[in-house]
Amino acid sequence: MRKTLASLAWMATFTCSLCAQSLFNGGHSDAPYGFTIGYVSKDWRTDMDGRVVHENLWGEHDKRMHGMQMGFTYQPCLPIGAGIHTGLFYECYFSVSQSVRDAGYDDFTEHNLYLPIHLQWRLPITQQASISLFGGIGLNWAISGTYNERYREYIYDGYNLWAAIGFPVGGRYVEGSRIGEYQKYGQGDWPRRLNMQWEFGCHLRYKYFQLDFTYSIGDTNHEFYRGYKTRQDKLAICLSFVTNFK
């Protein structure tokens, strides 16, 4: 009986080893092209001598900005599993914060472009299923930020009508001041337009669908407070449709 069990165990191990070798040596069917859509959330973090402050764009503590991400992904891999993950994405953040309403607006919208540059390692499970781990840098560029006030079917900005056609305007709310005091990105209390971040995450793929998790730790100093570094952190959970066009 022991010899029989030992033989079965050896055969199972040998079979699994052959399958693994086959998957790692071209037996796995990659899907390097994809379209992605999902949820993103970001906040700004400042470490003040051991006291960590998390806030949104208007200085509200423990609040985040929420939005959506969509775009195209490219993730080619060598047969052994090493590869890259990149693409180009559009992000839109939408807020109805009480600070925005107190200033007489209905909502705030920010538009961004996002470029990830990651190295990845794909671990095949079956021919069309895999887990991929990745890490690298990401670049977020704020195109515009606009306060909106709705009247009938029109959207306009109460201080700058150019905002209605996409020109970048905006301002960060500071307690005791008015939101209507606009500043450009990178000046005063408005964060920098470009944010560089260190990123890591994973992809869970099954056939044509892939679930993506990404966490970003900001490296750019947005200088919300003099003498302290304020970084922009981000979380993304997305669903991708992937294919190899074959």
C-alpha positions, 0 to 999 in steps of 0.5 A: 500500500505504501509503495502504491501511494508513493508511486501515485505521489511521484507520478502526480509530482512528475505530471505537475512538473511537466505541466509547469515546465510547459506553461513556463516555456510557451504553453501559456497563452499571453494576452498583452493588449487590454482595455481597462475601466475601474475605480480610483481614489487618492489623498494627500499625506503629510508626516508632521513630526510623527503625526500623519495627516490625511486630507483631500484637496480642501484640507478635510482630514481623513477624506479622499477624492474618488473617481474612475479610470479608463484606458488601454494597457500593454503587458507583453511577457517573455515565455519565462514570465518576465515582462513589462506593464504600461499603457495610457489612461484617463482619470476623472475625479468628482467631488461634492464635498461640503467645502465646495458647497459652502463656497456656492458650487455644486461640484468639482471635477478634475481630469488627469492623464496617467502613465504607468511604467512597470516591470512584471512577473507572470505566474501561469496557472493554466493556459489562459489563467495567471497571476502577475506581480508588478512594480515600478513608477507612475506619472499622473498629470492633472490636466484641469480642475474646475468648480461647477455651478449648474443652472438649468442645462448649463455648466459654468464656472462662477469666476472664470467662464474659460473653465467651461471649455476645459482650461485649467483653473482651480484653487484649494480651500484653506480654512478662513479663506474663500474657494473662489481665490483661484491659483494655478497648479503648483502655486500657493495651496494648489498641488503640483500638476505632475505627480510621480509615484512608486507603484506595486500591485497584481493582476488576476487573469482568467481568459479575457478578463483581468482584475487589477490592483494598484497602490501608489506611494507619492514621491513628489512633494506638493508642499501643502505645509512649509517644512513638511513633505506632502505626498499624493497616494492613490489606490486603483481597482480595475477590470480589464478586457485583455486579448492577444488579437490572434 
